[in-house]
Amino acid sequence: MLYSIIIPAWNEAAFIGATLVKVKAAMKEVEEHTEHRGELLVVDNNSTDRTPEIAESMGATVVFEPVNQISRARNRGVAAASGEVLVFLDADTSCSARLLRHALDQLATGCVVGGGSVIAPDKPVSANAMRAIHLWNSIARTGRLAAGCFLFCRRDAFEAVGGFSDRVYAGEEIFLSRVLKRWGRRRNMRFEILTVDPVLTSVRKLDWYSPLQLTRQTLLLLIPGAVFSRRLCKTWYDDKEHGRSSRNRP
């Protein structure tokens, strides 16, 4: 099975190098023990730092998406990919070889349309933050909803449902999870949330925002239509490390 790992990245110079080292190691281990073969793509979402140069120097195929929107960047990666299986990973996230292999093996059965993974923080966090993570994992398993930091699916299913919605500025993975589940259900295929090895994702936003700010932002997404507004989804497009925001970018 040929798979494509697609990593959208906007001003991720601080993270992309370490992420690619870990991803490439996982891919190598999978290749050594299975017949799965993969390619690695980084979508430069109009970065102003060295993100694309770092990714290219580490052997990733770099493609460019000028419109600063997560769903557009993910879709642009698919357009450049050649895999029959798609794996979406965030630039500040790492997955183990065990998790990657399990996801690919599940898809290879022909009984799984796609899925995600439970998540874990990349460093120690407060008790309240861990409770929030556990709550999300429970929601993900119960509702079979993939977190955006790690999502995998069949390419034919992805294309059949129209890919990620470019109408939304956040939560595009929830929209995709739902339509993939419906597509799979009609073909007796499952949408799986894996628990074999939690994907590790950055909790840097806990350093950028107070718990109250993050809670308020999350609650805003419950407002009908909020995900269609870039302004209301601003925490997904802030670049605190560089002191910039993408709200006024193309």
N, C-alpha and C positions, 0 to 999 in steps of 0.2 A: 504494500500500500504506500503510495506517495502522499506525503502530507506537507502542508505549508504552515509554518508558524509566522503569524503576522503581528507585529508590535507597532502600534501607533505611538508617535513620540513628538511632543512639542517642548522644546527647551529642556531636555532630559539629560544634558551632558553629565550631571552629577550622578546619575543612576545607570544610564544605558550601558556603560562599559561593564560594570559588575553584573548586570542582568544578562548580557550576552555571553559572558564567561560561563555562567551557570547554565544557561539554556543550551549552549553548544556542548557542554559536558554531558548534559542529559541526553541530547540527541545522539552523541557519540556512543553512549552506553546502550541506548535503545538499538542503534544500528548494529552493535556488536552481538546482541542477543536475539534479534528478531529480523524479519525480512522487511520491516518498515524502513522507508528511506524518506528523508525530509529536506526541506529547504527553509531558509530563514530570511524573512523580509522585515525591514524597518521602514515605516512610513513617516517621512519627515513632514510634519504638519505645519510647515512654514516657520521653522525654528530660527531664532536669531543668535543661538549659541553654536557650539561645535557638535551638537547631536549627530547630524548626518556624517560629518567627517569621522567621528569616533566609530560609528556603526560600520561605515565602509571599510575603515582600517582593520576591523575585526572580522571581515569576511561576509558581512550581511549584505544582501541586495537592498539598496536604498531607493525608494520611490518617493515622489513628491506630491503632496496634496496642498494646494495653496489656501483653500478655505479652512479656517481654523474651527473645525467641528469634529468631534470624536467619531460620530457615525460615518461621516464622509471619509475620514482617514482610514477607518476599518474597511470600508467598501473599496477604496482605492487600492488597498493592499490585496484584496481578493482579485481585482481586475488584473493585477500583475503576477498573481500566483499561478502555479501550474498543478498544485496538488488536488487530488480527489477528496481529500480531507482537509479541513481548515481548523487551525488552533489559534485562538486570539489570546494574546498575553499582554498585560500592561508593561510599560517600560520600567516600572519600579517593583516588578513582581517576578518571582522565580518559582518554577515547578521542578519537582524531582524527576529523575528518570523513571522511577516507579509509577508516579502519577501519569506522566506522559505515555508510558507504555500501556498502562491500564486503559486510558482513554482511547488509544488507537486500537487496542485489542477489542474493546467494547464495540467500536464502530465496525470492525472487521467481521463481527458476527452477523451483520446484516439485520440485527434485531434492535439496534439503537440508532436513533436519528441524530443525537447530539447530547450535550449536557454541560455540566460545570463541576465545580468542586467546592467543598467547604473551605473556609479561609482561616488563616492564622496570622497574627502580627509578626513583623520582622524583628521586633524588639519588645522588651517588657513594656507593658502598659498598665494603666490604673485598673482597679477592680471594676469601676464603672464602664471603662472602655471594653474590658473583657466581657462584661455582661451584654454590652451592645453587640459585640462580635458573635457571642453565643446565640443571641436572639436572631441575628441575621441568618446564621447557619441553620437554626431551627426552621425559620421561614423558608429558606432555600430548599431544605430537604422535604418539607411538607408540601410546599407549593411547586416544587421542581422548577426553581428559577435560578439561572446561572448568574453569578457575580461577573461584572465586566472584566475583572482582572484575569479571569481564565474561563474561556468558553470554547467548546469544540463541537463540530458538526460535519455532516456530509455536505459536500459542495453542491450536489444536485438539489438537496433540500434547501440549502441557503439561497440558491438562484431561483428556485421555484417560488419561494415566499417573498422574493424581492430584496433580500439582504437586510441590512440595518436601515431603519427609517431615517432619512435625512431631514425629516420634519422636527425631530426632537434634539434637544441639546444635552440631555441626560437621560439615563434609564433606557438607553437603546437596547441594552442586553435583556431587559425585562420584556420589551416588545418582541424581540427576536425569540426569546425562550417560549413565549406564548404561541407564536405562529408556527414555530418548529414543532411544538407539542401537538398542535392540531394536524399539521402535515403528517407527522409520524403516526398519530393515532389512526388515521385513515388507512395506514399501511401496516398496522400492528407493530409499530416500532415505539420503543420507549425513549423518554428524555431523562437521562440519569444525572443525579448529583453524587459525585464520587466522594468517598470518605477514606480511601486507602492511605492518603498522604496529603494533608491540607496544603493548599498553595500558600506560599508566604508572600504577603503584600505589605507595602510600606504604609506606615501609620504617620507619615510626616505631617499630615493635615492636623493632627492633634497638637503639633508644635506651632501651627500657623493660626489656628482658631480655638476659641474657648469651647468647652462642651455645650454651652448655651447657644453659641453661634451655629455649631454643627447640628444641634437638635432642631433649631429653627429652620435651617436650610432643608433638613430632611422632611420636616413637617410641611414645608412649602410645596414639596413635590406631591403631597396628597391633594393639593388644590387642583381641580379639573383644569387641564390645559397648561399647567405650570411648566411642564417639560418642553413645551413649544416656545418658551421664552428664554432667550440667552441671558437676559438680565436676572431673571429669577433663578437661573442655574449657575450663577456666577462663581460658586466655589469650585466648579469643575473646570473653570477657565482662568482662574487666578494663578499667577506665577510668583508666589511670594519670595522664592529663592532669588529671583532676579528683579523683584520690586515692580513687576508689570502685571497687567491684566490683558487678556485677549478680547475683552468685550467690545473694543472698538476696532479690532482687526477684521480683515475680510472674512 
